[in-house]
């Protein structure tokens, strides 16, 4: 009888400790999420505020490589259509119906300067495409990433807390990561993706760590980017590059 009572008492204390740890975890977790939303709401980039600031940052990446101006349009076309446009230097009617007015204007602007942008899009060399996005992101981030550093840092600490906290069981971690994912808009996901796609070193700030590799591995581990449409990426190879660079253990 005494042994049974001891076991029951031990079990009760273990459950109480587990409940207490869960409450402590929840308190910290939701404080971090509240801080995340507060930081996001206060973001400012050019004339864009809050989550719209991420669209401005992504536009700056596009402007940092002359080829990228037409890449969003080319993402909506199949490769044979792109080859026909390259050969004729004309946006054919069958392709034009898939594009909006901005896509047509950007593609036409690139064609007026030649077909190098289309040729580079059709080039699936991982080395080429990784170098292009690295250079473009570096150029875009050099003057403006400081506006987002607090955002990236807090989100990283939130995901790391979910991954490493001893206060919850491993089986509970995916549920909390899913909750983090539900807070992120598509423009945020796109910015997080490119911030983590490859190693970026900013001139004069070589020790400043952006998303690669720590944040990228957490994003990959918890599939935070699962709601990011592949066609929103600038090039199909970018997903391959991200997975190759961030597929290891965080």
SEFIFI-656856 format. One record per residue: residue number from 1; z, x, y of N, C-alpha, C in turn. Coordinates in steps of 0.05 Angstrom, whole numbers, plus 5000, padded with zeros to 4 digits. Layout:
+-----+------+------+------+------+------+------+------+------+------+
|   n |  n_Z |  n_X |  n_Y | ca_Z | ca_X | ca_Y |  c_Z |  c_X |  c_Y |
+-----+------+------+------+------+------+------+------+------+------+
| NUM |    Z |    X |    Y |    Z |    X |    Y |    Z |    X |    Y |
...
+-----+------+------+------+------+------+------+------+------+------+
***
This chain:
+-----+------+------+------+------+------+------+------+------+------+
|   n |  n_Z |  n_X |  n_Y | ca_Z | ca_X | ca_Y |  c_Z |  c_X |  c_Y |
+-----+------+------+------+------+------+------+------+------+------+
|   1 | 5000 | 5017 | 4976 | 5000 | 5000 | 5000 | 5000 | 5017 | 5025 |
|   2 | 5016 | 5038 | 5025 | 5018 | 5055 | 5048 | 4991 | 5069 | 5054 |
|   3 | 4978 | 5079 | 5032 | 4952 | 5092 | 5036 | 4931 | 5073 | 5047 |
|   4 | 4933 | 5048 | 5038 | 4914 | 5028 | 5048 | 4918 | 5023 | 5078 |
|   5 | 4943 | 5022 | 5086 | 4950 | 5017 | 5115 | 4941 | 5041 | 5131 |
|   6 | 4945 | 5065 | 5120 | 4936 | 5089 | 5135 | 4906 | 5089 | 5139 |
|   7 | 4891 | 5081 | 5118 | 4862 | 5080 | 5120 | 4853 | 5059 | 5140 |
|   8 | 4866 | 5036 | 5139 | 4860 | 5015 | 5158 | 4865 | 5023 | 5187 |
|   9 | 4888 | 5037 | 5191 | 4895 | 5046 | 5217 | 4875 | 5067 | 5227 |
|  10 | 4868 | 5085 | 5209 | 4848 | 5106 | 5216 | 4821 | 5094 | 5223 |
|  11 | 4813 | 5074 | 5208 | 4787 | 5061 | 5214 | 4788 | 5046 | 5241 |
|  12 | 4811 | 5033 | 5247 | 4814 | 5019 | 5272 | 4813 | 5039 | 5295 |
|  13 | 4826 | 5062 | 5292 | 4826 | 5082 | 5314 | 4799 | 5094 | 5318 |
|  14 | 4784 | 5098 | 5296 | 4757 | 5108 | 5298 | 4739 | 5088 | 5312 |
|  15 | 4742 | 5063 | 5307 | 4726 | 5042 | 5320 | 4733 | 5041 | 5350 |
|  16 | 4759 | 5044 | 5356 | 4767 | 5043 | 5384 | 4755 | 5067 | 5399 |
|  17 | 4756 | 5090 | 5386 | 4744 | 5114 | 5398 | 4714 | 5111 | 5402 |
|  18 | 4701 | 5100 | 5383 | 4672 | 5096 | 5385 | 4666 | 5077 | 5408 |
|  19 | 4682 | 5055 | 5410 | 4678 | 5036 | 5432 | 4683 | 5049 | 5459 |
|  20 | 4704 | 5066 | 5460 | 4710 | 5080 | 5485 | 4688 | 5099 | 5493 |
|  21 | 4678 | 5114 | 5473 | 4656 | 5132 | 5479 | 4631 | 5118 | 5488 |
|  22 | 4626 | 5095 | 5475 | 4602 | 5079 | 5483 | 4605 | 5070 | 5512 |
|  23 | 4628 | 5061 | 5520 | 4633 | 5052 | 5547 | 4629 | 5075 | 5567 |
|  24 | 4639 | 5099 | 5560 | 4636 | 5122 | 5577 | 4607 | 5129 | 5579 |
|  25 | 4592 | 5128 | 5557 | 4564 | 5135 | 5558 | 4549 | 5115 | 5576 |
|  26 | 4554 | 5089 | 5571 | 4540 | 5068 | 5587 | 4545 | 5072 | 5616 |
|  27 | 4570 | 5078 | 5623 | 4577 | 5081 | 5652 | 4560 | 5103 | 5665 |
|  28 | 4559 | 5126 | 5651 | 4544 | 5149 | 5662 | 4514 | 5143 | 5662 |
|  29 | 4504 | 5131 | 5640 | 4476 | 5126 | 5637 | 4466 | 5107 | 5659 |
|  30 | 4480 | 5085 | 5664 | 4471 | 5066 | 5684 | 4475 | 5076 | 5712 |
|  31 | 4494 | 5094 | 5716 | 4496 | 5107 | 5742 | 4472 | 5125 | 5747 |
|  32 | 4463 | 5139 | 5727 | 4439 | 5156 | 5729 | 4414 | 5139 | 5735 |
|  33 | 4412 | 5116 | 5721 | 4389 | 5098 | 5726 | 4390 | 5086 | 5754 |
|  34 | 4414 | 5079 | 5763 | 4416 | 5068 | 5790 | 4408 | 5089 | 5810 |
|  35 | 4416 | 5114 | 5806 | 4408 | 5136 | 5823 | 4378 | 5140 | 5822 |
|  36 | 4366 | 5138 | 5798 | 4337 | 5141 | 5795 | 4323 | 5120 | 5813 |
|  37 | 4331 | 5095 | 5811 | 4318 | 5075 | 5827 | 4322 | 5078 | 5857 |
|  38 | 4346 | 5088 | 5864 | 4352 | 5094 | 5892 | 4334 | 5116 | 5903 |
|  39 | 4331 | 5138 | 5887 | 4314 | 5160 | 5895 | 4285 | 5151 | 5898 |
|  40 | 4276 | 5135 | 5878 | 4249 | 5125 | 5878 | 4243 | 5108 | 5903 |
|  41 | 4262 | 5091 | 5910 | 4257 | 5073 | 5932 | 4256 | 5088 | 5959 |
|  42 | 4267 | 5112 | 5960 | 4268 | 5127 | 5985 | 4245 | 5149 | 5986 |
|  43 | 4228 | 5150 | 5966 | 4207 | 5169 | 5967 | 4187 | 5163 | 5989 |
|  44 | 4177 | 5184 | 6002 | 4158 | 5180 | 6023 | 4137 | 5202 | 6022 |
|  45 | 4112 | 5194 | 6021 | 4090 | 5214 | 6020 | 4067 | 5203 | 6037 |
|  46 | 4060 | 5217 | 6058 | 4041 | 5208 | 6078 | 4050 | 5180 | 6087 |
|  47 | 4034 | 5159 | 6083 | 4041 | 5133 | 6092 | 4051 | 5115 | 6069 |
|  48 | 4055 | 5127 | 6045 | 4063 | 5112 | 6022 | 4093 | 5115 | 6017 |
|  49 | 4106 | 5093 | 6010 | 4135 | 5093 | 6006 | 4141 | 5083 | 5977 |
|  50 | 4164 | 5092 | 5967 | 4173 | 5083 | 5941 | 4154 | 5091 | 5919 |
|  51 | 4150 | 5074 | 5900 | 4132 | 5080 | 5878 | 4103 | 5085 | 5886 |
|  52 | 4095 | 5074 | 5909 | 4068 | 5079 | 5918 | 4063 | 5108 | 5926 |
|  53 | 4085 | 5123 | 5931 | 4082 | 5151 | 5938 | 4069 | 5166 | 5915 |
|  54 | 4073 | 5157 | 5890 | 4061 | 5172 | 5868 | 4031 | 5169 | 5868 |
|  55 | 4021 | 5147 | 5879 | 3992 | 5144 | 5881 | 3981 | 5165 | 5901 |
|  56 | 3995 | 5170 | 5922 | 3987 | 5190 | 5942 | 3986 | 5217 | 5929 |
|  57 | 4007 | 5223 | 5913 | 4008 | 5250 | 5901 | 3985 | 5253 | 5881 |
|  58 | 3979 | 5232 | 5866 | 3957 | 5234 | 5847 | 3930 | 5237 | 5862 |
|  59 | 3927 | 5223 | 5884 | 3902 | 5226 | 5900 | 3899 | 5254 | 5909 |
|  60 | 3921 | 5267 | 5916 | 3920 | 5295 | 5925 | 3911 | 5314 | 5903 |
|  61 | 3919 | 5308 | 5878 | 3909 | 5324 | 5855 | 3879 | 5321 | 5853 |
|  62 | 3869 | 5297 | 5855 | 3840 | 5292 | 5854 | 3825 | 5307 | 5876 |
|  63 | 3836 | 5307 | 5899 | 3823 | 5321 | 5922 | 3825 | 5351 | 5920 |
|  64 | 3841 | 5361 | 5901 | 3845 | 5390 | 5899 | 3825 | 5404 | 5881 |
|  65 | 3807 | 5388 | 5869 | 3785 | 5399 | 5853 | 3760 | 5382 | 5859 |
|  66 | 3739 | 5394 | 5869 | 3715 | 5378 | 5877 | 3704 | 5362 | 5854 |
|  67 | 3707 | 5371 | 5829 | 3696 | 5357 | 5806 | 3712 | 5331 | 5801 |
|  68 | 3738 | 5332 | 5807 | 3756 | 5310 | 5800 | 3749 | 5284 | 5816 |
|  69 | 3734 | 5287 | 5837 | 3727 | 5264 | 5853 | 3712 | 5243 | 5837 |
|  70 | 3695 | 5253 | 5818 | 3679 | 5235 | 5802 | 3691 | 5230 | 5774 |
|  71 | 3712 | 5244 | 5766 | 3723 | 5242 | 5739 | 3733 | 5213 | 5734 |
|  72 | 3748 | 5200 | 5753 | 3757 | 5173 | 5747 | 3734 | 5154 | 5740 |
|  73 | 3711 | 5157 | 5754 | 3688 | 5141 | 5748 | 3677 | 5147 | 5720 |
|  74 | 3675 | 5173 | 5714 | 3663 | 5182 | 5688 | 3681 | 5173 | 5665 |
|  75 | 3707 | 5170 | 5670 | 3725 | 5161 | 5648 | 3718 | 5133 | 5639 |
|  76 | 3704 | 5117 | 5656 | 3697 | 5090 | 5649 | 3670 | 5088 | 5635 |
|  77 | 3656 | 5110 | 5632 | 3629 | 5111 | 5620 | 3630 | 5126 | 5593 |
|  78 | 3611 | 5120 | 5575 | 3609 | 5135 | 5551 | 3593 | 5161 | 5557 |
|  79 | 3594 | 5180 | 5539 | 3582 | 5206 | 5544 | 3552 | 5205 | 5546 |
|  80 | 3539 | 5187 | 5531 | 3510 | 5184 | 5533 | 3502 | 5174 | 5561 |
|  81 | 3517 | 5155 | 5572 | 3511 | 5145 | 5599 | 3514 | 5168 | 5619 |
|  82 | 3535 | 5184 | 5616 | 3539 | 5207 | 5634 | 3516 | 5227 | 5632 |
|  83 | 3506 | 5232 | 5608 | 3484 | 5250 | 5605 | 3459 | 5240 | 5619 |
|  84 | 3454 | 5214 | 5616 | 3430 | 5202 | 5629 | 3432 | 5203 | 5659 |
|  85 | 3456 | 5199 | 5670 | 3460 | 5201 | 5699 | 3456 | 5230 | 5708 |
|  86 | 3466 | 5248 | 5692 | 3463 | 5277 | 5699 | 3433 | 5285 | 5699 |
|  87 | 3419 | 5276 | 5679 | 3390 | 5283 | 5678 | 3373 | 5270 | 5700 |
|  88 | 3380 | 5245 | 5707 | 3364 | 5231 | 5727 | 3375 | 5234 | 5755 |
|  89 | 3400 | 5242 | 5757 | 3415 | 5244 | 5783 | 3416 | 5217 | 5797 |
|  90 | 3415 | 5196 | 5782 | 3417 | 5169 | 5792 | 3437 | 5153 | 5776 |
|  91 | 3453 | 5137 | 5789 | 3472 | 5120 | 5775 | 3456 | 5096 | 5764 |
|  92 | 3451 | 5096 | 5739 | 3435 | 5075 | 5726 | 3450 | 5048 | 5726 |
|  93 | 3434 | 5027 | 5726 | 3445 | 5000 | 5729 | 3465 | 4993 | 5708 |
|  94 | 3460 | 5001 | 5683 | 3478 | 4995 | 5661 | 3505 | 5008 | 5664 |
|  95 | 3505 | 5032 | 5677 | 3530 | 5046 | 5683 | 3544 | 5034 | 5707 |
|  96 | 3529 | 5027 | 5727 | 3540 | 5018 | 5752 | 3557 | 4993 | 5749 |
|  97 | 3550 | 4976 | 5730 | 3565 | 4951 | 5727 | 3593 | 4956 | 5716 |
|  98 | 3598 | 4980 | 5705 | 3625 | 4987 | 5695 | 3643 | 4999 | 5717 |
|  99 | 3631 | 5004 | 5740 | 3645 | 5018 | 5761 | 3651 | 5000 | 5785 |
| 100 | 3673 | 5006 | 5798 | 3678 | 4992 | 5823 | 3665 | 5006 | 5846 |
| 101 | 3667 | 4995 | 5870 | 3652 | 5006 | 5893 | 3661 | 5035 | 5899 |
| 102 | 3687 | 5040 | 5897 | 3697 | 5067 | 5902 | 3687 | 5087 | 5882 |
| 103 | 3686 | 5079 | 5857 | 3675 | 5096 | 5836 | 3646 | 5104 | 5842 |
| 104 | 3630 | 5084 | 5849 | 3602 | 5089 | 5854 | 3599 | 5108 | 5878 |
| 105 | 3614 | 5103 | 5899 | 3613 | 5120 | 5923 | 3620 | 5149 | 5916 |
| 106 | 3642 | 5152 | 5901 | 3651 | 5180 | 5894 | 3631 | 5194 | 5876 |
| 107 | 3620 | 5179 | 5857 | 3601 | 5191 | 5839 | 3575 | 5198 | 5854 |
| 108 | 3567 | 5181 | 5872 | 3543 | 5186 | 5888 | 3547 | 5211 | 5905 |
| 109 | 3570 | 5214 | 5917 | 3576 | 5237 | 5934 | 3574 | 5263 | 5918 |
| 110 | 3585 | 5263 | 5893 | 3583 | 5286 | 5876 | 3554 | 5292 | 5869 |
| 111 | 3539 | 5272 | 5862 | 3511 | 5276 | 5854 | 3494 | 5287 | 5877 |
| 112 | 3501 | 5280 | 5901 | 3486 | 5291 | 5924 | 3489 | 5321 | 5926 |
| 113 | 3511 | 5332 | 5915 | 3515 | 5361 | 5915 | 3507 | 5375 | 5890 |
| 114 | 3497 | 5360 | 5870 | 3488 | 5372 | 5845 | 3501 | 5358 | 5822 |
| 115 | 3498 | 5370 | 5798 | 3508 | 5357 | 5774 | 3531 | 5374 | 5761 |
| 116 | 3541 | 5394 | 5775 | 3562 | 5411 | 5764 | 3587 | 5395 | 5755 |
| 117 | 3594 | 5375 | 5771 | 3617 | 5359 | 5764 | 3614 | 5344 | 5738 |
| 118 | 3590 | 5333 | 5734 | 3584 | 5319 | 5709 | 3583 | 5339 | 5685 |
| 119 | 3572 | 5362 | 5690 | 3571 | 5382 | 5669 | 3599 | 5391 | 5661 |
| 120 | 3616 | 5395 | 5681 | 3643 | 5403 | 5675 | 3659 | 5381 | 5660 |
| 121 | 3653 | 5356 | 5667 | 3667 | 5334 | 5653 | 3658 | 5334 | 5624 |
| 122 | 3633 | 5339 | 5619 | 3622 | 5338 | 5591 | 3631 | 5362 | 5575 |
| 123 | 3641 | 5383 | 5588 | 3650 | 5407 | 5575 | 3678 | 5402 | 5563 |
| 124 | 3680 | 5402 | 5537 | 3706 | 5397 | 5524 | 3723 | 5421 | 5520 |
| 125 | 3716 | 5444 | 5532 | 3731 | 5468 | 5528 | 3760 | 5464 | 5538 |
| 126 | 3779 | 5467 | 5521 | 3807 | 5463 | 5528 | 3815 | 5484 | 5549 |
| 127 | 3805 | 5508 | 5546 | 3812 | 5529 | 5565 | 3802 | 5522 | 5593 |
| 128 | 3777 | 5512 | 5595 | 3766 | 5504 | 5621 | 3782 | 5482 | 5633 |
| 129 | 3787 | 5461 | 5617 | 3800 | 5437 | 5628 | 3829 | 5443 | 5635 |
| 130 | 3843 | 5459 | 5620 | 3870 | 5466 | 5626 | 3872 | 5483 | 5651 |
| 131 | 3854 | 5501 | 5655 | 3853 | 5517 | 5679 | 3848 | 5500 | 5704 |
| 132 | 3829 | 5481 | 5701 | 3822 | 5464 | 5723 | 3846 | 5447 | 5732 |
| 133 | 3860 | 5434 | 5713 | 3882 | 5417 | 5721 | 3906 | 5434 | 5731 |
| 134 | 3909 | 5458 | 5720 | 3931 | 5476 | 5729 | 3926 | 5483 | 5758 |
| 135 | 3902 | 5492 | 5764 | 3896 | 5500 | 5792 | 3898 | 5477 | 5811 |
| 136 | 3888 | 5453 | 5803 | 3889 | 5430 | 5821 | 3918 | 5421 | 5825 |
| 137 | 3934 | 5420 | 5804 | 3961 | 5411 | 5808 | 3977 | 5431 | 5825 |
| 138 | 3972 | 5457 | 5820 | 3985 | 5478 | 5836 | 3979 | 5474 | 5866 |
| 139 | 3954 | 5469 | 5872 | 3945 | 5466 | 5899 | 3958 | 5441 | 5912 |
| 140 | 3958 | 5419 | 5896 | 3970 | 5394 | 5906 | 4000 | 5396 | 5909 |
| 141 | 4013 | 5410 | 5891 | 4042 | 5411 | 5891 | 4054 | 5431 | 5911 |
| 142 | 4038 | 5451 | 5918 | 4048 | 5474 | 5934 | 4062 | 5464 | 5959 |
| 143 | 4051 | 5445 | 5973 | 4062 | 5436 | 5998 | 4079 | 5410 | 5996 |
| 144 | 4076 | 5396 | 5973 | 4088 | 5369 | 5972 | 4107 | 5364 | 5950 |
| 145 | 4109 | 5381 | 5929 | 4125 | 5375 | 5906 | 4155 | 5373 | 5913 |
| 146 | 4163 | 5387 | 5935 | 4191 | 5386 | 5942 | 4201 | 5357 | 5948 |
| 147 | 4182 | 5340 | 5957 | 4189 | 5312 | 5962 | 4197 | 5298 | 5937 |
| 148 | 4188 | 5308 | 5914 | 4193 | 5295 | 5889 | 4213 | 5309 | 5871 |
| 149 | 4222 | 5333 | 5879 | 4238 | 5349 | 5862 | 4264 | 5335 | 5854 |
| 150 | 4277 | 5320 | 5872 | 4301 | 5306 | 5865 | 4296 | 5285 | 5845 |
| 151 | 4273 | 5271 | 5848 | 4265 | 5251 | 5829 | 4261 | 5262 | 5801 |
| 152 | 4245 | 5284 | 5799 | 4241 | 5297 | 5773 | 4267 | 5307 | 5760 |
| 153 | 4283 | 5319 | 5777 | 4308 | 5331 | 5766 | 4327 | 5309 | 5755 |
| 154 | 4330 | 5287 | 5770 | 4348 | 5266 | 5761 | 4338 | 5253 | 5735 |
| 155 | 4312 | 5248 | 5734 | 4301 | 5236 | 5710 | 4303 | 5255 | 5686 |
| 156 | 4299 | 5280 | 5690 | 4303 | 5300 | 5669 | 4332 | 5299 | 5659 |
| 157 | 4351 | 5299 | 5677 | 4379 | 5299 | 5669 | 4386 | 5273 | 5654 |
| 158 | 4373 | 5251 | 5662 | 4378 | 5225 | 5648 | 4369 | 5226 | 5619 |
| 159 | 4344 | 5236 | 5615 | 4333 | 5238 | 5588 | 4349 | 5259 | 5571 |
| 160 | 4357 | 5280 | 5584 | 4372 | 5301 | 5570 | 4399 | 5290 | 5562 |
| 161 | 4411 | 5274 | 5579 | 4437 | 5261 | 5573 | 4434 | 5243 | 5548 |
| 162 | 4412 | 5228 | 5548 | 4407 | 5210 | 5524 | 4403 | 5227 | 5499 |
| 163 | 4389 | 5249 | 5501 | 4383 | 5266 | 5478 | 4408 | 5281 | 5468 |
| 164 | 4425 | 5290 | 5485 | 4446 | 5309 | 5477 | 4475 | 5298 | 5478 |
| 165 | 4479 | 5276 | 5490 | 4507 | 5266 | 5493 | 4520 | 5261 | 5465 |
| 166 | 4544 | 5272 | 5462 | 4559 | 5267 | 5436 | 4573 | 5240 | 5436 |
| 167 | 4569 | 5224 | 5457 | 4584 | 5199 | 5459 | 4571 | 5176 | 5444 |
| 168 | 4546 | 5179 | 5435 | 4532 | 5159 | 5420 | 4520 | 5170 | 5395 |
| 169 | 4513 | 5153 | 5376 | 4501 | 5162 | 5351 | 4471 | 5166 | 5355 |
| 170 | 4459 | 5183 | 5339 | 4430 | 5189 | 5341 | 4414 | 5163 | 5339 |
| 171 | 4423 | 5144 | 5323 | 4407 | 5120 | 5319 | 4406 | 5103 | 5345 |
| 172 | 4424 | 5108 | 5364 | 4424 | 5093 | 5389 | 4406 | 5105 | 5411 |
| 173 | 4399 | 5131 | 5408 | 4385 | 5145 | 5429 | 4358 | 5133 | 5436 |
| 174 | 4341 | 5125 | 5416 | 4315 | 5114 | 5423 | 4317 | 5088 | 5440 |
| 175 | 4338 | 5072 | 5435 | 4342 | 5048 | 5451 | 4346 | 5054 | 5480 |
| 176 | 4362 | 5074 | 5486 | 4367 | 5081 | 5514 | 4342 | 5094 | 5526 |
| 177 | 4328 | 5110 | 5510 | 4303 | 5122 | 5521 | 4283 | 5100 | 5527 |
| 178 | 4282 | 5079 | 5511 | 4264 | 5057 | 5515 | 4271 | 5043 | 5541 |
| 179 | 4297 | 5041 | 5547 | 4306 | 5028 | 5572 | 4297 | 5045 | 5596 |
| 180 | 4298 | 5071 | 5593 | 4288 | 5089 | 5615 | 4258 | 5084 | 5619 |
| 181 | 4244 | 5082 | 5597 | 4215 | 5078 | 5598 | 4208 | 5052 | 5613 |
| 182 | 4224 | 5032 | 5608 | 4219 | 5006 | 5621 | 4222 | 5006 | 5651 |
| 183 | 4235 | 5027 | 5662 | 4239 | 5029 | 5691 | 4215 | 5042 | 5705 |
| 184 | 4196 | 5054 | 5690 | 4176 | 5071 | 5701 | 4149 | 5056 | 5704 |
| 185 | 4138 | 5057 | 5728 | 4112 | 5045 | 5734 | 4090 | 5063 | 5724 |
| 186 | 4065 | 5053 | 5723 | 4042 | 5069 | 5715 | 4038 | 5093 | 5733 |
| 187 | 4039 | 5090 | 5760 | 4036 | 5113 | 5777 | 4057 | 5135 | 5772 |
| 188 | 4082 | 5126 | 5766 | 4103 | 5146 | 5759 | 4096 | 5160 | 5733 |
| 189 | 4088 | 5145 | 5713 | 4081 | 5157 | 5687 | 4058 | 5178 | 5691 |
| 190 | 4039 | 5171 | 5707 | 4016 | 5189 | 5711 | 4026 | 5215 | 5725 |
| 191 | 4043 | 5212 | 5744 | 4054 | 5236 | 5758 | 4071 | 5253 | 5739 |
| 192 | 4087 | 5240 | 5723 | 4104 | 5254 | 5704 | 4087 | 5269 | 5683 |
| 193 | 4065 | 5256 | 5675 | 4046 | 5268 | 5656 | 4035 | 5294 | 5667 |
| 194 | 4024 | 5293 | 5692 | 4012 | 5317 | 5703 | 4032 | 5338 | 5712 |
| 195 | 4056 | 5329 | 5718 | 4077 | 5349 | 5725 | 4086 | 5365 | 5701 |
| 196 | 4080 | 5354 | 5677 | 4090 | 5367 | 5652 | 4068 | 5377 | 5634 |
| 197 | 4043 | 5374 | 5642 | 4021 | 5380 | 5624 | 4018 | 5409 | 5616 |
| 198 | 4025 | 5427 | 5634 | 4022 | 5456 | 5629 | 4040 | 5472 | 5647 |
| 199 | 4041 | 5497 | 5643 | 4058 | 5515 | 5659 | 4046 | 5518 | 5687 |
| 200 | 4062 | 5511 | 5707 | 4053 | 5513 | 5735 | 4072 | 5532 | 5749 |
| 201 | 4061 | 5551 | 5763 | 4077 | 5570 | 5779 | 4068 | 5568 | 5808 |
| 202 | 4085 | 5560 | 5826 | 4078 | 5558 | 5854 | 4082 | 5585 | 5868 |
| 203 | 4063 | 5593 | 5884 | 4065 | 5619 | 5898 | 4091 | 5621 | 5913 |
| 204 | 4106 | 5643 | 5909 | 4131 | 5647 | 5923 | 4154 | 5632 | 5911 |
| 205 | 4149 | 5615 | 5891 | 4170 | 5600 | 5878 | 4167 | 5600 | 5847 |
| 206 | 4161 | 5625 | 5838 | 4155 | 5628 | 5809 | 4178 | 5619 | 5791 |
| 207 | 4203 | 5620 | 5801 | 4225 | 5612 | 5784 | 4230 | 5582 | 5785 |
| 208 | 4215 | 5567 | 5802 | 4219 | 5539 | 5804 | 4206 | 5526 | 5779 |
| 209 | 4222 | 5512 | 5763 | 4212 | 5500 | 5739 | 4203 | 5471 | 5744 |
| 210 | 4178 | 5465 | 5738 | 4168 | 5438 | 5740 | 4173 | 5424 | 5713 |
| 211 | 4155 | 5406 | 5705 | 4160 | 5391 | 5681 | 4157 | 5405 | 5655 |
| 212 | 4140 | 5426 | 5655 | 4135 | 5441 | 5630 | 4154 | 5464 | 5628 |
| 213 | 4167 | 5469 | 5605 | 4164 | 5453 | 5580 | 4187 | 5433 | 5576 |
| 214 | 4209 | 5435 | 5590 | 4232 | 5419 | 5583 | 4228 | 5389 | 5586 |
| 215 | 4219 | 5380 | 5610 | 4214 | 5352 | 5614 | 4192 | 5342 | 5596 |
| 216 | 4170 | 5357 | 5594 | 4148 | 5348 | 5577 | 4156 | 5343 | 5549 |
| 217 | 4173 | 5360 | 5538 | 4182 | 5356 | 5510 | 4199 | 5331 | 5506 |
| 218 | 4215 | 5325 | 5527 | 4231 | 5300 | 5525 | 4213 | 5276 | 5528 |
| 219 | 4193 | 5277 | 5546 | 4174 | 5255 | 5549 | 4160 | 5250 | 5522 |
| 220 | 4152 | 5272 | 5509 | 4137 | 5270 | 5484 | 4156 | 5260 | 5462 |
| 221 | 4180 | 5271 | 5460 | 4199 | 5264 | 5439 | 4205 | 5234 | 5439 |
| 222 | 4209 | 5222 | 5462 | 4216 | 5194 | 5464 | 4192 | 5176 | 5470 |
| 223 | 4169 | 5188 | 5470 | 4144 | 5172 | 5475 | 4146 | 5156 | 5501 |
| 224 | 4157 | 5169 | 5522 | 4160 | 5156 | 5547 | 4134 | 5148 | 5560 |
| 225 | 4112 | 5162 | 5553 | 4086 | 5157 | 5565 | 4069 | 5138 | 5549 |
| 226 | 4081 | 5123 | 5530 | 4064 | 5106 | 5513 | 4050 | 5084 | 5528 |
| 227 | 4060 | 5076 | 5551 | 4047 | 5055 | 5567 | 4027 | 5066 | 5587 |
| 228 | 4021 | 5092 | 5586 | 4002 | 5103 | 5604 | 3974 | 5100 | 5592 |
| 229 | 3956 | 5084 | 5604 | 3929 | 5080 | 5593 | 3913 | 5107 | 5592 |
| 230 | 3901 | 5114 | 5570 | 3886 | 5139 | 5568 | 3865 | 5141 | 5590 |
| 231 | 3852 | 5119 | 5598 | 3831 | 5121 | 5618 | 3842 | 5126 | 5646 |
| 232 | 3868 | 5125 | 5650 | 3879 | 5132 | 5676 | 3881 | 5162 | 5679 |
| 233 | 3878 | 5177 | 5657 | 3878 | 5206 | 5659 | 3851 | 5216 | 5671 |
| 234 | 3851 | 5239 | 5682 | 3827 | 5249 | 5695 | 3806 | 5259 | 5674 |
| 235 | 3815 | 5267 | 5651 | 3796 | 5276 | 5631 | 3808 | 5271 | 5603 |
| 236 | 3791 | 5264 | 5583 | 3802 | 5258 | 5556 | 3817 | 5281 | 5544 |
| 237 | 3810 | 5306 | 5551 | 3823 | 5329 | 5539 | 3851 | 5333 | 5549 |
| 238 | 3858 | 5320 | 5571 | 3885 | 5325 | 5582 | 3907 | 5315 | 5563 |
| 239 | 3902 | 5294 | 5548 | 3922 | 5284 | 5529 | 3925 | 5305 | 5507 |
| 240 | 3903 | 5317 | 5498 | 3905 | 5338 | 5478 | 3921 | 5361 | 5488 |
| 241 | 3916 | 5369 | 5513 | 3930 | 5392 | 5525 | 3960 | 5386 | 5526 |
| 242 | 3967 | 5361 | 5535 | 3995 | 5354 | 5538 | 4009 | 5355 | 5511 |
| 243 | 3997 | 5344 | 5491 | 4009 | 5343 | 5464 | 4012 | 5371 | 5452 |
| 244 | 3992 | 5388 | 5457 | 3993 | 5415 | 5446 | 4015 | 5431 | 5460 |
| 245 | 4020 | 5426 | 5485 | 4040 | 5442 | 5500 | 4068 | 5431 | 5498 |
| 246 | 4070 | 5405 | 5491 | 4096 | 5392 | 5492 | 4105 | 5380 | 5465 |
| 247 | 4090 | 5385 | 5444 | 4095 | 5372 | 5419 | 4118 | 5384 | 5403 |
| 248 | 4130 | 5406 | 5412 | 4152 | 5419 | 5398 | 4178 | 5404 | 5403 |
| 249 | 4199 | 5415 | 5392 | 4226 | 5404 | 5395 | 4236 | 5409 | 5423 |
| 250 | 4248 | 5389 | 5435 | 4258 | 5393 | 5463 | 4284 | 5409 | 5461 |
+-----+------+------+------+------+------+------+------+------+------+
***
